Amino acid sequence: MTREALDELAAEFLSGSLPRDQWNHIAHLSVGAWHVYRFGVDHGIARLRASIRALNDRHGTPNTATTGYHETITVAYARLIEEFLSAFEPSTPLECRVSHLVAGPLSERSFLLRFWSRPVLMSGAARAAWVAPDLEPLAMPPEAIPVRPQ
């Protein structure tokens, strides 16, 4: 992914013009990384929360206890992405970091099931608010960070 493509993806996401069929897991991770890198994890989460809900509204996806925005997944990935991005040398371009991110274990849709059982993660409570992992503490597994990322 080029820097221009990443910035364009973020701009389409923020404007609400990103087509529904392009709002997939890789786009979520890429936009999440862009936000965490630009705004830090806490402010990035706040911005993601509002923008994901707004994009869902534009797509006609209700934000309810069973569909739409998911707080625990958003917060978990933002925290993991923060840890992932910080493993790189500061001079490493964001687009390079994102390319490693989406090519690695974090891009597996089942990645968070290392930390949460499916019933807990997919619960209405976890969708509405942060729910701590019930299997193991949330931390980036060593194998998920590229060796000596440049």
HUSULUR-V224444 format. One record per run of one state. SS is the DSSP state (@ for helix, = for strand, . for the rest). FROM is the first residue (numbers start at 1). TO is the last residue. Records with the same first field share a line. If there is no record, write none. Layout:
SS->FROM-TO, FROM-TO
This chain:
.->1-2, 16-19, 23-24, 40-40, 60-70, 87-93, 104-104, 108-110, 115-117, 122-123, 129-141, 145-150
@->3-15, 20-22, 25-39, 41-59, 71-86, 94-103, 105-107, 111-114, 118-121, 124-128, 142-144
